[in-house]
């Protein structure tokens, strides 16, 4: 997917994956009471910044299209077109989900 937003430095653009709406006993939970999603799909990656300690650069850890788990309250929400995205720091990406 190509969009007109490119993260800078070691930031990642993520499209949140919403969980399916659950009904318990016929009660629908309103959007305001739902938990913020913590899983998403990587849409774009920022730049690789060489590590002083010899650690891996961003592109060695993540790829566009990866499904990731990110910090619950990390990042900045943005809206581009009719979709909402999240820009998070490399440190806010907690895991890559392997299916």
ROVOTOR-869872 format. One record per residue: x, y, z of N, C-alpha, C in turn; residue in one letter. Coordinates in steps of 0.1 Angstrom, whole numbers, plus 5000, padded with zeros to 4 digits. Layout:
BEGIN
XYZXYZXYZA...
# end
This chain:
BEGIN
500849885000500050005000500950125000X500650224991501450344991500550464995X501050535005500350655010501450765011X500950885012501851005011502451045025X502650945034503250975047504450885049X505650945051506850865054507350905067X507450815077508050845090509450885089X509950965098511351005098512050935110X513350925109514250865119513750715120X513750665132513350525135511950515139X511050575131509650565135508950475125X507750425129507050325121505550375119X505050375107503650405104502850275105X501850275114501050155116499550175114X498850085107497450095106496849995117X496150045126495549965137494649855132X494649735138493749635134492749625145X491549655142490449655152490049515155X489749485167489249355171487749345167X487249225164485849215161484949255173X483849315170482949365180482349245187X482449245200481849135208480549175215X479649085216478449115223478349015234X478149065246477948975258476548985263X475848875262474448885267473548985260X473949015247473149105239473449255242X474449275250474949415253476049455244X475949565236477049605228477849715235X479149705236479949805243480149925234X479950045239480150165230481550185227X481850255216483250285212484050355223X483450445231484150515241484650425252X484050315254484450225265485350115260X485650105247486549995242487950035245X488749925246490149935247490849985234X491850065235492650105223493349985218X493249965204493949845198495449855201X496049735202497549725204498149645193X497349605183497949525172497649605159X498649595150498449665137499349615126X499249675115500049635103500949745099X502249715097503249815093502949855079X502849985077502550055064503750115058X504550175067505850245062506850245073X508150245069509250255079510050385077X510550435088511450545087512850505083X513750585086515150565081515950475091X516850405086517850335095518850425101X518950425114519950505121520950405127X522250425123523250325128523350325143X523450215149523550195163524950205168X525250275178526550285184526950155190X525950085196526249965203526349835193X526149865180526149755171524849675169X523849725175522449665174521949675160X520849595158520149595145519549725142X519549765129518849885124517449845122X516549945120515149925119514749825108X515349835096514949755085515349605087X516149575096516549435099515549375109X514749455116513749405125512349405119X511949505112510649515106510549525091X509449475086509249495071507849545069X507649615058506249665055505349545053X504249545060503249435059503349345071X504349365080504449285092503249325102X502749225109501749245119502449255132X502249365139503049395151502149425163X502649415175502049455188502849575192X502149685196502749805200502249855213X503049945219502649995233501250055232X500550035243499150075243498950225242X499750305249499550445248500750515242X501450445233502550505226502150565213X502950645207502750695194501750815193X501650865180500850975177499850935166X498550955169497450925159497451035149X497250985136497151085125495951035116X495451125108494351085099494851125085X494951035075495351065062494251005052X493651095045492451055037491351015047X490750895044489650855053490150745063X491450725064491950615073492750685084X492750615096493550655107494750565109X495950635112497150565114497750605127X498850535131499650565143501050575139X501750675143503250685141503850655155X504650545155505250505168506750505166X507450515177508950505178509250355177X510450325172510950185172510750125185X511050195196510950145210509550105214X508550165207507150135211506650005204X507349955194506949825188507549715197X506549635203506949535213507249405207X506549365196506749225190506249225176X506749125168506249095155505448965157X504248965151503348855153503648755141X503948635144504148535133502948445133X502348425121501148345120501448225112X
# end
